[in-house]
């Protein structure tokens, strides 16, 4: 009986420590205020995600191994605080995907975002050299149609390149992660 109790106690402690690590020390514990006073250029979606953009990245599965690689061509256009960003992705298996974001940036840096595969409305914030966006993403039916809680963090590098890290969670468990770069497309 004592052995069962010790195993249960040990498992409980490990679960609590795992939760505390992810909540207070992991990717999802970041807050826009963490970057408000960071050195360097301030990230403004209206200028840094504007015009033709090339995106290159990888998607990691739940085991941490790369499951997909992709290249994206984006076109973003802004009228005042409202923007539309059209994305075309080509994956390593030859599949293509399209998405159109409708974005609104408030004068306080708050972001509202919608797209056809986003459930409801995404919310975010610009702060220093970063942008955080949270939304519920619905996978295509061919991939199960699951709705995933998504957190995107975009970091502006000193040369203007944007480094994007996204995590996708189901029931609080990380099921995928994306790392990508975005940069203005060179004039032909």
Rosetta silent file (secondary structure, phi, psi, omega in degrees, C-alpha in Angstrom):
SEQUENCE: XXXXXXXXXXXXXXXXXXXXXXXXXXXXXXXXXXXXXXXXXXXXXXXXXXXXXXXXXXXXXXXXXXXXXXXXXXXXXXXXXXXXXXXXXXXXXXXXXXXXXXXXXXXXXXXXXXXXXXXXXXXXXXXXXXXXXXXXXXXXXXXXXXXXXXXXXXXXXXXXXXXXXXXXXXXXXXXXXXXXXXXXXXXX
SCORE:     score description
SCORE:     0.000 S_00000001
   1 L     0.000  -40.482 -179.941    0.000    0.000    0.000 S_00000001
   2 H   -64.597  -35.972  179.360    2.825    2.363    0.853 S_00000001
   3 H   -64.982  -43.290  178.713    4.457    1.737   -2.558 S_00000001
   4 H   -61.332  -42.982  178.960    1.241    2.634   -4.412 S_00000001
   5 H   -61.828  -44.000 -179.659    0.985    5.848   -2.389 S_00000001
   6 H   -65.355  -39.199  176.894    4.609    6.786   -3.169 S_00000001
   7 H   -64.301  -45.311  178.037    4.134    6.120   -6.885 S_00000001
   8 H   -61.840  -43.619  179.345    0.956    8.231   -6.887 S_00000001
   9 H   -62.948  -45.175  179.034    2.697   10.995   -4.928 S_00000001
  10 H   -62.116  -43.999  178.755    5.686   10.979   -7.292 S_00000001
  11 H   -64.060  -40.581  179.028    3.459   11.076  -10.368 S_00000001
  12 H   -63.284  -44.165  178.811    1.423   13.936   -8.873 S_00000001
  13 H   -62.008  -42.996  179.679    4.553   15.956   -8.107 S_00000001
  14 H   -63.705  -40.406  177.441    5.864   15.428  -11.649 S_00000001
  15 H   -64.108  -42.743  179.280    2.559   16.563  -13.169 S_00000001
  16 H   -64.811  -44.685  178.675    2.515   19.664  -10.999 S_00000001
  17 H   -62.936  -40.096  177.152    6.140   20.488  -11.845 S_00000001
  18 H   -62.312  -43.400  177.918    5.422   19.983  -15.563 S_00000001
  19 H   -63.011  -47.804 -179.193    2.447   22.301  -15.380 S_00000001
  20 H   -61.284  -39.496  178.696    4.392   24.964  -13.474 S_00000001
  21 H   -61.963  -48.261 -177.602    7.275   24.769  -15.956 S_00000001
  22 H   -70.568  -33.687 -177.159    5.026   25.273  -18.975 S_00000001
  23 H   -75.482  -39.091 -173.107    2.889   27.940  -17.275 S_00000001
  24 H  -112.339  -12.321 -175.965    5.650   30.088  -15.819 S_00000001
  25 L  -131.342   -0.829 -175.210    8.834   29.221  -17.725 S_00000001
  26 L  -102.545 -173.803 -178.266    7.775   27.980  -21.167 S_00000001
  27 H   -52.949  -46.264 -175.173    6.797   29.419  -24.521 S_00000001
  28 H   -75.490   -7.530  179.351    3.198   30.169  -23.513 S_00000001
  29 H   -83.210   -8.250  179.261    4.289   32.075  -20.413 S_00000001
  30 L   -63.548  149.846  179.764    5.626   34.974  -22.530 S_00000001
  31 L  -134.897  141.993  179.097    3.753   38.236  -22.271 S_00000001
  32 H   -52.891  -32.729  179.949    3.905   41.254  -24.615 S_00000001
  33 H   -65.758  -19.977  176.758    4.997   43.434  -21.682 S_00000001
  34 H   -60.925  -24.522 -173.601    8.159   41.285  -21.454 S_00000001
  35 H  -114.392    3.035 -174.548    9.321   43.005  -24.665 S_00000001
  36 L   -57.487  -36.163 -176.954    7.883   46.513  -24.303 S_00000001
  37 L  -105.730   16.642 -178.179   11.262   48.074  -23.470 S_00000001
  38 L   -66.038  149.366  178.899   13.432   45.849  -25.686 S_00000001
  39 L   -69.098  154.578  173.681   16.157   47.488  -27.749 S_00000001
  40 L   102.224 -176.476 -176.712   15.754   47.969  -31.480 S_00000001
  41 L   -66.232  144.652  177.427   13.048   48.851  -33.937 S_00000001
  42 L   -81.513  135.107  179.793    9.397   48.589  -32.912 S_00000001
  43 L   -80.679  119.720  175.716    7.399   45.934  -34.821 S_00000001
  44 L  -125.202  114.243 -178.127    4.416   47.468  -36.625 S_00000001
  45 H   -50.749  -38.657 -174.243    2.347   45.047  -38.724 S_00000001
  46 H   -64.447  -25.907  178.402    1.317   47.868  -41.080 S_00000001
  47 H  -106.726  -37.450 -175.893    4.881   48.470  -42.218 S_00000001
  48 H   -82.461  -25.734  173.148    6.716   45.185  -41.571 S_00000001
  49 L  -114.097   73.213 -177.426    4.015   42.930  -43.038 S_00000001
  50 L  -143.705  137.174 -179.426    3.264   45.003  -46.099 S_00000001
  51 E    83.678 -160.845 -179.810    3.735   44.255  -49.798 S_00000001
  52 E   -78.565  134.046 -176.126    5.172   41.009  -51.188 S_00000001
  53 E  -134.162  141.074  173.297    6.686   38.711  -48.564 S_00000001
  54 E  -108.496  139.858 -178.235    8.404   35.345  -48.769 S_00000001
  55 E  -127.673  136.116  178.137    8.028   32.872  -45.904 S_00000001
  56 E  -135.155  134.309 -177.224   10.082   29.724  -45.303 S_00000001
  57 E  -165.644 -178.624  178.854    9.564   27.295  -42.470 S_00000001
  58 E  -134.863  153.734  175.194    9.149   23.904  -40.881 S_00000001
  59 E  -119.181  129.942  177.993    6.438   22.228  -38.836 S_00000001
  60 E  -101.798  139.409  176.687    7.342   19.924  -35.956 S_00000001
  61 L   -84.147 -173.759 -176.346    5.011   17.160  -34.836 S_00000001
  62 L   -64.954  -19.786  179.252    4.259   16.113  -31.247 S_00000001
  63 L   -89.927   -3.099  179.900    7.504   14.113  -30.993 S_00000001
  64 L    90.583    1.412  178.240    9.642   17.135  -31.937 S_00000001
  65 L   -93.107  147.660  178.643   10.582   15.810  -35.372 S_00000001
  66 E   -65.224  126.448  178.496   10.031   17.832  -38.541 S_00000001
  67 E  -107.220  -17.764 -178.471    6.842   16.640  -40.223 S_00000001
  68 E  -160.638  148.557  173.826    6.627   19.215  -43.005 S_00000001
  69 E  -123.969  150.611 -176.890    8.602   21.960  -44.725 S_00000001
  70 E  -151.646  161.712  170.763    7.059   24.810  -46.662 S_00000001
  71 E  -128.991  138.918  179.764    7.551   28.009  -48.634 S_00000001
  72 E  -126.680  143.633  171.454    4.959   30.755  -48.664 S_00000001
  73 E  -112.603  122.422 -178.260    4.274   33.735  -50.885 S_00000001
  74 E  -117.227  151.051  171.062    2.330   36.488  -49.120 S_00000001
  75 E  -134.558  116.698 -178.655    0.843   39.739  -50.327 S_00000001
  76 E  -117.405  137.582  179.534   -0.213   42.225  -47.652 S_00000001
  77 E  -136.244  138.797 -177.457   -1.999   45.521  -48.228 S_00000001
  78 E  -124.203  140.802  168.968   -3.067   48.114  -45.664 S_00000001
  79 E  -125.791  102.699 -175.176   -5.553   50.964  -45.673 S_00000001
  80 L    63.126 -125.140 -177.921   -5.037   52.825  -42.432 S_00000001
  81 L   -93.390    4.888 -179.342   -5.388   50.342  -39.568 S_00000001
  82 E  -113.032  133.513 -178.818   -7.069   47.617  -41.661 S_00000001
  83 E  -136.649  157.730  174.003   -5.107   45.111  -43.687 S_00000001
  84 E  -126.113  128.778  176.324   -5.535   42.015  -45.809 S_00000001
  85 E  -122.180  116.480  177.789   -2.754   39.436  -46.076 S_00000001
  86 E   -96.734  128.755 -177.091   -3.121   36.724  -48.703 S_00000001
  87 E  -119.709  136.687  173.774   -0.958   33.662  -48.130 S_00000001
  88 E  -127.990  118.360 -178.642   -0.093   30.847  -50.543 S_00000001
  89 E  -107.866  141.255  170.975    1.843   27.917  -49.082 S_00000001
  90 E  -123.844  121.674 -176.329    3.578   25.111  -50.985 S_00000001
  91 E   -95.207  163.941 -177.562    4.549   22.121  -48.836 S_00000001
  92 L   -62.163  -20.088  177.728    7.314   19.572  -49.386 S_00000001
  93 L   -89.916    4.509  178.770    4.722   16.951  -50.447 S_00000001
  94 L    93.096  -11.657  179.882    3.478   19.243  -53.253 S_00000001
  95 L   -69.396  150.638  177.190    0.246   20.281  -51.529 S_00000001
  96 E  -120.326  150.121  176.939   -0.813   23.917  -51.639 S_00000001
  97 E  -140.738  143.296  178.498   -2.848   25.911  -49.141 S_00000001
  98 E  -119.632  145.633  175.012   -4.367   29.386  -49.316 S_00000001
  99 E  -148.057  144.828  174.320   -5.370   31.694  -46.468 S_00000001
 100 E  -127.177  116.150  177.544   -6.574   35.264  -46.338 S_00000001
 101 E   -91.722  138.838  168.376   -6.181   37.183  -43.097 S_00000001
 102 E  -111.381  118.396 -171.734   -8.236   40.273  -42.311 S_00000001
 103 E  -119.282  142.759  172.792   -6.305   42.300  -39.760 S_00000001
 104 E  -132.313  128.714  177.912   -7.109   45.365  -37.699 S_00000001
 105 E  -111.860  122.708  177.530   -4.515   47.169  -35.588 S_00000001
 106 L   -79.761  162.438  178.742   -5.803   49.516  -32.889 S_00000001
 107 L   -62.759  -19.273  177.970   -4.031   52.707  -31.914 S_00000001
 108 L   -91.442    4.668  179.602   -3.036   50.938  -28.666 S_00000001
 109 L    90.381   -4.196  178.407   -1.283   48.119  -30.592 S_00000001
 110 E   -70.928  146.033 -176.498   -4.068   45.562  -30.095 S_00000001
 111 E  -121.716  138.819  170.716   -4.698   43.280  -33.053 S_00000001
 112 E  -119.452  137.642 -175.959   -7.886   41.598  -34.281 S_00000001
 113 E  -143.067  136.450  174.107   -7.563   38.880  -36.910 S_00000001
 114 E  -133.300  153.548  174.603   -9.942   36.674  -38.864 S_00000001
 115 L  -158.377  162.792 -175.416   -9.486   34.032  -41.563 S_00000001
 116 L   -63.574  -27.579  179.798  -11.672   31.278  -42.994 S_00000001
 117 L  -101.554   13.271  175.252   -9.889   28.571  -40.945 S_00000001
 118 E  -104.030  127.201  179.176   -9.867   30.617  -37.727 S_00000001
 119 E   -82.359  119.726 -177.958  -12.746   29.941  -35.349 S_00000001
 120 E    74.859 -138.549 -176.424  -14.067   33.276  -34.114 S_00000001
 121 E  -127.632  133.358  174.760  -11.585   36.110  -33.930 S_00000001
 122 E   -79.565  151.687  179.205   -7.902   36.055  -33.101 S_00000001
 123 E  -129.320  144.037 -179.922   -6.534   38.595  -30.654 S_00000001
 124 E  -156.185 -172.347 -176.581   -3.049   39.939  -30.315 S_00000001
 125 E  -155.709  136.196  169.561   -0.734   42.745  -29.350 S_00000001
 126 E   -90.221  136.756  179.099    2.261   44.565  -30.789 S_00000001
 127 E  -155.673  115.616 -178.149    4.905   45.303  -28.156 S_00000001
 128 L    57.235 -133.868 -179.300    8.451   46.456  -28.808 S_00000001
 129 L   -88.163   24.329 -176.223   10.038   44.227  -31.470 S_00000001
 130 E  -131.756  159.825  170.042    7.346   41.518  -31.069 S_00000001
 131 E  -135.332  132.295  174.383    3.814   40.591  -32.032 S_00000001
 132 E  -115.588  135.842  177.384    1.739   38.002  -30.189 S_00000001
 133 E  -137.128  130.871  177.114   -1.417   36.537  -31.739 S_00000001
 134 E  -121.291  136.998  179.812   -3.731   33.907  -30.206 S_00000001
 135 E  -162.601  167.246  175.033   -6.533   32.162  -32.078 S_00000001
 136 E  -101.856  122.458 -174.501   -8.338   28.870  -32.610 S_00000001
 137 E  -108.643  127.547  179.110   -7.250   27.214  -35.868 S_00000001
 138 E   -99.239  118.794  176.948   -9.414   24.559  -37.583 S_00000001
 139 L   -67.122  152.901  174.318   -7.476   21.928  -39.482 S_00000001
 140 L   -59.938  153.133  179.887   -8.838   20.825  -42.865 S_00000001
 141 H   -56.728  -34.841  179.612  -11.196   17.832  -42.725 S_00000001
 142 H   -62.972  -21.621  178.935   -8.565   15.734  -44.542 S_00000001
 143 H  -107.312   18.546  174.592   -6.314   16.276  -41.499 S_00000001
 144 L   106.328  -17.519  178.328   -9.024   15.494  -38.950 S_00000001
 145 L    67.070   15.288 -179.432  -10.822   18.851  -38.715 S_00000001
 146 L   -66.405  149.562  173.450   -9.546   19.381  -35.161 S_00000001
 147 E  -101.424  123.323 -176.329   -9.662   22.861  -33.628 S_00000001
 148 E  -113.215  138.781  172.455   -6.303   23.797  -32.124 S_00000001
 149 E   -77.155  123.343 -173.711   -5.451   26.593  -29.709 S_00000001
 150 E  -118.753  135.705  172.385   -2.707   28.546  -31.447 S_00000001
 151 E  -124.048  119.967  176.189   -0.194   31.017  -30.095 S_00000001
 152 E  -106.341  133.806  168.513    1.982   32.899  -32.605 S_00000001
 153 E  -122.293  127.019  175.611    4.967   34.954  -31.558 S_00000001
 154 E  -115.792  131.836 -177.476    6.713   37.024  -34.213 S_00000001
 155 E  -119.205  127.878 -179.780   10.063   38.603  -33.429 S_00000001
 156 E   -85.441  118.275  176.950   11.563   41.395  -35.555 S_00000001
 157 L   -80.227  159.079 -177.767   15.260   40.808  -36.251 S_00000001
 158 L   -57.881  -25.671 -179.635   17.591   43.806  -36.632 S_00000001
 159 L   -90.393    5.313  178.803   17.740   43.339  -40.427 S_00000001
 160 L    95.930  -10.459  175.565   13.923   43.422  -40.800 S_00000001
 161 L   -68.791  143.248  177.607   13.424   39.657  -41.079 S_00000001
 162 E  -105.872  128.260  176.184   10.558   38.332  -38.975 S_00000001
 163 E  -104.378  121.503 -176.397   11.067   35.087  -37.067 S_00000001
 164 E  -110.689  128.301  172.787    7.747   33.363  -36.337 S_00000001
 165 E  -125.043  126.178 -179.160    7.311   30.643  -33.716 S_00000001
 166 E  -128.186  142.601  172.731    3.866   29.115  -33.275 S_00000001
 167 E  -121.828  141.082 -179.423    2.571   26.385  -31.018 S_00000001
 168 E  -116.954  126.691 -175.825   -0.621   24.421  -31.603 S_00000001
 169 E  -126.892  146.789  173.287   -2.322   22.794  -28.617 S_00000001
 170 E  -127.996  124.110 -176.194   -5.270   20.459  -28.093 S_00000001
 171 L    54.718   33.643  179.062   -6.593   20.159  -24.530 S_00000001
 172 L    80.831   -2.949 -178.909   -3.512   22.110  -23.390 S_00000001
 173 E   -99.829  129.425  179.333   -1.108   19.549  -24.870 S_00000001
 174 E   -67.414  123.103 -179.733    1.318   20.736  -27.568 S_00000001
 175 E  -111.289  -16.177  178.046    0.608   18.780  -30.762 S_00000001
 176 E  -163.183  159.516  175.988    2.683   20.800  -33.247 S_00000001
 177 E  -143.009  145.395 -179.705    5.062   23.709  -33.526 S_00000001
 178 E  -123.970  137.207  172.058    5.970   25.925  -36.454 S_00000001
 179 E  -129.785  128.180 -176.976    9.132   27.959  -36.982 S_00000001
 180 E  -148.272  160.132  170.907    9.358   30.251  -39.997 S_00000001
 181 E  -115.776  149.196  175.401   11.012   33.377  -41.310 S_00000001
 182 E  -132.383  133.741  178.740    9.271   36.133  -43.225 S_00000001
 183 E  -149.736  155.181  179.037   11.018   38.800  -45.239 S_00000001
 184 E   -60.169  138.760  179.276   10.229   41.241  -47.989 S_00000001
 185 L   -75.154  134.024  178.429   10.500   39.696  -51.411 S_00000001
 186 L   -64.906  141.657  177.225   13.353   41.116  -53.470 S_00000001
 187 L   -64.436  138.476 -177.425   12.305   43.153  -56.506 S_00000001
 188 L   -77.304    0.000    0.000   12.652   41.134  -59.714 S_00000001
